Amino acid sequence: MARGIVQECEQSGQPVSEPLVMFLVKALLLGRGNVDCTLTNQDVQRLKQLCLGKLMEKCSPSLDTMKMQVYFDMTYPSRRGFFEELHRVIESKLGALSREITDIRIKTRHDLEALYHKITTYILLRSALGSPTDVNTVEEATAALQSIFPMTELGAFIVLLKKEKKQLLEDFTLTVTGIRLFNKANKQAGDDFNIHSLMPAALSEALPVTIESIKKELSVTQSLAWKYTAVLEKLTDPDSQSGQPNVPIVLLKQALYNIRQHEVFLKILLTDSCLCAKHIESLQTEILSQLKLLREKVKPKTAIPTAVVSPLFKLLSKLWFRVQDEAELLKILGNITVGLQHFLDSQAKTFSETYLDSLLETAEVKTDEQRKEESSDEQIDQTEWKRQEWLLPETTSRFNELPLQYNGFCAYMFVKRDGLLLPGNPSIGVLKHKQNLYAFSSKQAALKFASCPDDFTADVAGKVKHFPELLQLLQLHQQFFCVSAHSKMQEETLVMKPTIKCEIGTQTVLHPMESNIDKSYEWNEWELRRKALRLADVRTKVTHSAQTDLSHMRRENATQTWLPKDAASQSKTDGGSNVPRPQIYLAGLRGQRGAQVVKTNLTRSVNEQ
C-alpha cells in the first residue's frame, strides 16, 4: 500500500518518502483501534484517499511535523551505534588497501618498496593526521615508521599469517600516530603543550559553533512556542469572547505542535552536544597528561627501547581517535540541527509574527518557567488521597528525571482546551496511575484529572487520533503500538518513551530461628522418595544390619556362635500355646506429597487361632 501511494504521489509531481507514507498509514489506522487489523478492499481505497489527501496538502504544518519526525528518526544516531557505524565505514574504505598489504606477493625489490609505501599510506589514512599526497607529511610518517619497523624487517612481515599482519598493521598505526602527535606537540615553543593545536580540523570547526547555534535556534523556537501557546490559550478560553471569529484555530494548533516538536528535538541535540563537549574536554586533559608523561620518559635519553614507550604512544593514539569520533558525532548533530529548520517553513508562511501579535492584542506571553513559578506554591496534600499515589519532590529520589507521560504536558488542559499543550509543573505533584506518571499545569487540573484519570486518558487518545503528529510529540508509541519503524529500531534514542525500571532483590535467612533447626530436614522431594522406598524395603527384611562409614565396602564381617544344646523336660501333662502372628500394614508411604501414614492392624486374636 505504501509503495502504491508513493508512486501516485510521484506521478502527481509531489514525491514523498516511503517511511513517511508508512508513518501516516499506521497513524490513520489508529482510528480503527488496531494497526494490525485486516482491511477490506473498500478500507484500502478509503485509506489511500485519506493518505493522498494528507500528503498532497500544501503549506501544512501537520505534514511538516510528521516529515520532521521521520527525518529525525532516520538521521539521529545513538552514541554507540554511531561510533560502531563510523568504525565500520572507515574499515570498509581502507579494506582494499589493507588486503593489498596482507595479500601481496613479493618478487622484486621494487615490490618491497611499494609495500612499505602502502603501509605508510594506510597509516596516514587511518590516523587522518595529514594528507598522503603531502610530501612533508609522508616523509614524517615514514621516518616515524622506520624508527619502529625498518624496511629490512619486511621479509619477516611477509611470511606472517594474514591475521598476524592485520594485527601488526594496527599496532604500527597506533604507534606511528602517537609518535607524530608527540613530535608535533614538542615543536611548540615553551614547556607547556598547546592542546588545541593538536585537535582535529573537524573539531576546531564544529565545537565552538554547534552548541551556540543549537542554543540560539532553541531560544527562537521557544519564544515562538510561547507566543502560539498564549494565542491558543486566549482563543480557547471559554470565559472570554474572541473578537476575531475567522481565526483558523486548527492550523494554529498544528503550528504549535510543529514548534513544540522542533523544541523537543533541539533539546535532545543540545544535550548530546554538551555531552560531546564534556567528553572532549576530558579527553584533552588525558592527552595532555599523556604528553607530559612521554616527555619525562623521552627527554633525558637519546635512545629508548620500543617496549618502554610503545604502550604510551598507543594510548595517546587511542585518545586521539576517540577525540576524532566525538568530533564527527558533533558534526552530525550540527547537520541535523540545520536539517530540522526546513520543516518550519509551513507554519512560518501560514502565520507571521505580525499576525500572531494581532491575535494576542493585550494578552500576556508567558514563558514555561513563568508558568511553573506561578503554580510552584501549590502542592498536592498526599494525606487527602488514599486511593491515588502522588510523587513529591521531598519524598522522591531523582525527581527531575521521572519519565512523565505525554512528554510532560498537562493532559487535563489538553482535553478541556481541545488540544492546547501547556507544560506541566512536577513540583505540584506527579500522579502515578497504572504505572504512568502525569504532571499538571495547576493544582486544580491535577485534582480534576485524579478524580477520573481513565476518562481523561481515553479523551486524550481520542483527540490524538485526529492529529497523527502528536503520537511522537506526546510519546504515545506504547499506547498506540509503534507507529514509526525507525523509532522502534533505535531503542537508544530519546524520542522513544522510557520505561520505569528499578533493581530489586530478596534474601532468605538460612535459619530465621536458631533454636528450631531440623537436622534431618530435606528439601529435595526425590531424596525424600528414595528414603521412603528404602524404609519400606527394609521393613520386609528378616535381618537387620548396620554399617558405618569406616566399615562400608571395606571387609566382610563374620560372627561365630555356639550351637544350642539338646535339652528336654518332663511334666505330668502336656500343654502348649500359640502366640498370634502380628500383621500390621502402613498405608500412605508412597504417593502424593504430604500424605498421612495410616496404620492398619490385621493381627488375629488368640481365640481365632
N, C-alpha and C positions, 0 to 999 in steps of 0.2 A: 504494500500500500504506500509506504513512504517513497519507494523508488518511482512509483507512478505519479505521485504528487510532485516530486522533484522534476520529472520530465515535463509535466504540464506547465509548471512554473517557468522552466527554461523556454518552452515554446511560446509562452506569453511575454517573454522578454524580461523576466524578473527572476534570475537564478537564485536558488536558496540551497543551503547545505542539508545533507541527509540527516545529520544529528539534530538540526533544528526542527525538521519535519517530525522526526521520532519523538522529540520532546513535546511538540504540540499535539500529536496524535494521542499519546498516552495521557496528556493533560485533559484533553477533551473527553476521553473515555471515562474519566472520573465521574462524569455525570450519570453514568450507568451503574456506578458503585463498585466496579471491578475492572482493572486494566487488562485482565486476562480472560474476559468473558468471550463467548463465541458470538460472532457478528453474522447477521444475515446480509444478503446482497443489498437490501434497502438500507441497512445500517451502514454498510461500507460506503455506499454512494452518498448518503447524507453526511457521513463523517468527512469524506473527501471534499464535499462542497463547503463544509464549515472550515476545514483547514485552508482550502484555496482562498476563501473569502478573507480569512485572517492574514494569510501570507501576502495577499495582494493589496492589503491596506497600505496607503502611502502616508508618510508622516505620522506613524503610530507609535507613541511611547511604549505601549504594551508590547508590541512586536520587537522594538529595540531592546527592551528589558530582557526578553527571552533570548534574543541574539547575544546580549551581553553575558547572560548566564551560561549559554553553551560555549561561547568563546573562552570564558574564564575556566570552565571545567576542562576544556581541551588543552589550554595552554599553561594553566597554573601547575607548577611542579612541586612535589614534595621534596624535602631536602635529600633524603636518602635515595629516592627514585631518580632525582635529577643527577646526583653525583654518579650513580651507577650507570645511567644512560650516557653521561658525559665521558666516563672512562671507556665505555663500550665503543662510542663513536671514535675516540682517539685511537683505540686499539685497531678498529677497522680501517682507519685511514693509514695507519702505519703497518697494517698486516702484510701488505705486499712487500714492502721494504724489509720487514722482519723475516719473511720467508726467503727472500733473496739472500739474506745474510746467513741463515741457518741451513739452506739447501744448496749453497754454492759449491761448485766443483773446481778446484784449483788445478790449473795446468801450467801456467807460466807465472813469471814474477809480476807481470802486469795485472794478472788476476788477484795477486796478493795486495797490490796497491789499491786496486779497485775495491776489494773487500774492506780494507782499512778505511777508505774514504766513505763507504756506505755506513760503516759503524759510526763514524763521526757525524754523518748526516742524520742518522737515526737519533743520535743523542741530542742534536740541535733541535730537531722537530719535536721530539718528546718533551724537552725541557721548555720550549717556547721562550728561550733566552737568546734572542738574536736570530737573524735570518741565515740559512745555509748558503745564500748567494753572496753574502758579505765576506770579503776576503779576510778582513781582520778577525771577524767572529770565527771563521773556520780555522784560522791559524791558532787562535786562543783555545778553541776546543781541542784541536789536535795536540797542542802542547800539554794540555791537562790530561788527555787520554794517554799520551806517551809516558807520562810520569807513573801511571799505574799499570799500563798494558803496552809495552813496546811492540813494535812491528815484528820483532824477532820471535815473539810468542804466538804468532798467528798459526804456526804449524800445530802447536798443542791445542789451539782453539778449534781447528778444523776437524780433528779426529774425535771430538766430543760428540755425545748424543745430542739430538735436536733439542730435547728438553733442557739439557745442561747448557746448551748455547743460549737459549732464550733466557734462562735464569742469569747467566753471566752477562748477557746484554743489558738486562735490567740493573744489575749491580754497577756496570760501567756507567749507565745513565745517571744513577743516583750519585755516584762518587764524583763524576766529572761535573755535574751540575753544582754540587756542593763546593768543589774547588773553584769554579768560576764565580760563584756568588761570594766566596771568601776573598778571592783576588779583587773583585770589583769593589767590595767594601773596604779593602786595605788601600785602594788607590785614593780614597778620600783624605783630605787634609785634616789633621788633628787626631786626637786619641779617641774621640767618640765617633761611633758609626752613625751615618745618616740613613736610618732605616727606610725612609720614604723614597729615597732614590733607588732602592732595590726592589720596590714593589712593581708588579706587572703593569703594563701600559693600560690595560682594560680597567684595572682597579683605580689608577690615577684619574681616569676619565669618569668612572661611574660613581665612586664613593662620595665625593662632595656634592654631586648633582642629584643622584637618585632620591635620597632621603628628603632633601629640601623640596624637590619637585613634587614628591608624594604629599608632603605636609601642605604645600601650597594648594595643590589640587584638592586635598581633603577639606581645607578651610573654605574654599569656594563652594564645594559641593554641600557642606554642612550649612552654610549661610543660605543657600538656595532651598535646602530641605526645610529649614526653619520657616522660611517665608511661605512655602507651599503649605506647611502644616498650619500656620496661622490663618491663611486664606480659607482652607477647608474647615478649620475649627470654627471660623466665623460663619461660613455658609451652611454648615450642618448643625449649628446651634438651634435647637427647637424654640428657645426663648427669644431669639432675635429674628427680625424680618429683614431679609436682604432686599436692597433696593434695585438689584440687577437680576431680573428673572431669567434672562437668556444665558446665564453662565453655564458653560459645559463642565458640570461637576465630575462626570465620569472621566473625561480627559484630564481634569486636574488630579484626580486620584491616580490615574495611570502615570502621570508625570511625577507625582510624589513617589510612587513605587519605583520608578526609574531612578530617581535621585537617591532614594534610600538604598537601593541595591548597589549603586555605584559607591555610596559611602561605606557599605559593608565590605566590598571588595578592596577599597583603598585602605581600610583599617587592617585587613589581612596582609596586604602588601607592605604596609608601613611596619607592622610587627615583624615580618620576616626580614625586611631591610635593616631594621635596628638590630635584629639578632645576627645578621651577617656582619654588620659593623662591629658588634661586640666580639664576635669570633675573630675577625681580622685584627682587632686591637690586641686580643690575647695572643694570637699567632705572631704578631710583630714583636711582642715582648719576648716570646720564646726564641724567635730568630735572633734578636739582639743578644740575649744571654748566651746562645749557642755560638755566635760570632766571637764574643768575648772569651769564651772557653777555648775556642780554636786558636785565638791569638795567643793565649797563655801557653798552649801546647806547642805552637809552631815557632813563635818568635825567638826563643833562646837557642834554637837548634837549626842547623843548616840542612840536615837530612834526618828524616823521621821514618820509622818503619810504617808500611802501609796499614798493617793490622792495628796500629795505635790510633791513627787519625781517620781511617776509612769509616768506622761507625759514626764518627762525629759528622763527617761530610754527608753521609747518607741521611742522618737525622735532619740535618739542615735542608737537604733537598726535599725530604718529605714534608717539612713545614712549608717550604716554598710552594710545593704542589697543592697543598691544602689552601694556601692563600689564593692560588690561581682558581681553584674550584669555587671559593667564596666570591671571587671577583666575577666569574661567569654567571653565578646564580644572581648576584646583584644586578648584573647587566640584563638578565632575562626579566627580573622583576620590574626594572625600569621600562623595558619594552612593553610589558603587559600594561603598565600604567598608561603609556601613550596609546596603546591599542584600545583601551576602555573609553577613551574620550570620544571615539567615533559613534558610540551608542547613545550619546546625549543630544544628538542633532535634532531628533524629532521634537522633544519637549522644548528645546531652545527655540525652534522655529514656530512651534504652536503657541507658546506663552513667553512673551518678552517680559523683562523685569518691569518695564513701564506699565504693562497691562496688570501684572501682579500687584504693583503699588496702587493702581486704581481700584483694584478689588479690596485691598486692605483698608484703604481710607484711613481711619484713625485707630485701627486695631493694632495692638502691640505684638511685635515679633519677639517671641521668647526663644532662647536657646534651650537645648536639652538640659544643660546644667542649671539654668534658672528654674526650669520646671521641677527638677529634683529638689532644689533648695526650698521651693515653696511648700513642698509636701514632706520635707525632711523631719518636721516637728511631729507629724502624725505617725503613729505606730500602733500596730495591732496588739491588743491585750490578749496574750495567749491563754490566760486563765478563763476567758469567756467562751473559748471554743474547746469543747471536749471531743467532738467528732472529727474536726479538721486539725491537721498538723501544720504549724507555721514555723518557718525558719527565720530567726532574727540574727542580726549581726553580732549581738553579745553572746549568743549561745551556739553559734555555728562556726566551725573552723573553715578557713579558706572560703569565706562567704562571697567574696568578689569573683570567685572562679566558678560559681554554680552555673550549670548549663540550663539556662532559662528557656522555657517554652516560648514559641513564637518570636524567637530571636530577641527576647527582652521587651517586646511591645505589649501594651495593655490590651488584653483580649476583651475586656468589658467595653472600653471605648471603641474598639474596632466593631463591635456588634451594635452598640447603641448609636454610634455616629455613622453607621453604614459604610464601613471600610476605612475610617480615619486611623492612621498609625500614630499613636502617641507613645513615647518611650516610657517604660515602667521604671519605678523607683524601688529597688530591692530593699532600701532602708525601712520602708513602711512595713515590710514583712513579705516573705515568699511563701506562697501556699503550695503545699505538697499534696497532690491529689493523683492517685493511681500512678505513682512513680514519676509524675511530671511536676515541674516546678514553674509556678506562674508569678510574674511580677505585675504590679499595677501602678497606674499614674496617680492615684489618690486612695485614701483610706476608704472613702465611700464606695469607690469602684471595687476595692478588694472585698468589702463586706457583701456587696450585692452579688459578686461573682461567686463567693464562697457559699452563698445560700443555695445555689443550684448550679454547680460547676459543669455537670454533664450537659445541661441545656445550652449553656454558653459555648462549650466546645463544639457541640453539634451545629450551632448557628455560625460559628467561625468556619467550620468545614463547608457549610452550605454557601457562604459568601465567597470563599476561596475558589470554589469551582467556576465562578464567573470570571476570575482573574488568574489565568494559568501562571503568570509570573510570580504570584505570591507563594507558590509551592516551595521554591528555593529561598525566597526572601524571608519567609516565616519558618523555614526549616521543618517542613511537614513531610519529609520523604518517608519516614517510617509509618506515619499515619495513613498516607495515601500511596503506599507502596513506594517504589523507587522510580521516579519519572525520568531522571537523567541517567543514562547508562554510563556516562563518563564519571558522574559523581559516585556511582556505585563502585567503579573500579578504583577510583582514587580515594582510598579509605583514610588516608592521612590528611587530606585537605580539610581546611576549617569550614568549608561550605557544608559538609555533612553534619547532621545533628549528633552531638556527642551523647554517650550513654553514661549513666551514673554507675560507677563501679567502686568497690571497696574491697580491701583484703580482710578476710575473716578466718579464724581458726579456732578449733576446740581442743581441749586437752583433758583426758580422763585420768584421774588419780588411780594408781595401781591398787592401793588398799585404802579406801576412804576411812575405814575404821580399823585401826591396827589390832584391836582386841578381837576382831571377828575374822580371822584368817583361816580359811579352809585349806588345809594342806593337801587334801585329796581332790580339790576342785579340778575339773577337766572341762575345757570349753569345746573341744572337738567332738562332735556327735558321732563321728566314725570311730573314734577311740572309745567312747562310751559303749558303742555297739559291740566292739571287739571284746571289751571287758565283760559285758553281759553274756556274750556267747561262750566265753571261756568259763565263767562261773556256772552256766547251765551245763556245760560239758563236764565239768569237774564233779558235779553232783551225781552223775551217773556212774562214776568210777567207784570200785570197791576199795581200793587202797589209796592212800594219800601220801604224798611225799613233799618235801620242801627242799629247795635249792637256794644257795646263796651266790653272791657274785663271785666268791672265791672258788666255789665248787662247780659252778656252771660250766659244763662241757670240758671239765678237766680230767676227771678219772672216774672209774666205776666204784661204787661203794657196795660193800657186802657185809652182812651180819650173820654170825654163827650162833645158833641157839641149841639147847638140849631138848631132845625129843621127850614128849610126856611119858611118864611111867604107866604101866598097866596096873590098875587098882580096881578093887571091887569091894562092895559092902553088902551084907545080907541083912534083911529085916523080916519081920513076921509077915507083913503084907506088901504086895507090890502096888505102887501108885505112881502117877505121873501128871504132869500139867503141860499145856501147850500155850506158849505166850503168843498173843496176837502179833502178826507181822505189820509193822507200821507202813501205811501208804499215804503219803502227803504229797500233793501236787501244787506247784506255784504257776499261776497264770498272769500274763502281762509282762514277762521278761523281754519279749520281743514285740516289735510293732511300733506304735506311734510314740513320739517323744512325750515324756511327762505322764505316761500311763501308770496307773497304780497297780501294784502287785497284789494279786488275790490268792490267798492261801486256802486250799481245799483239803480237808482231812477225810480220806476214804478208808481209814483203818476199821476193820470189822471188830465188833465187840467180842468178848470171850464167850458169850452164850451162843454166838452164831458159828463158832468153830466146829 
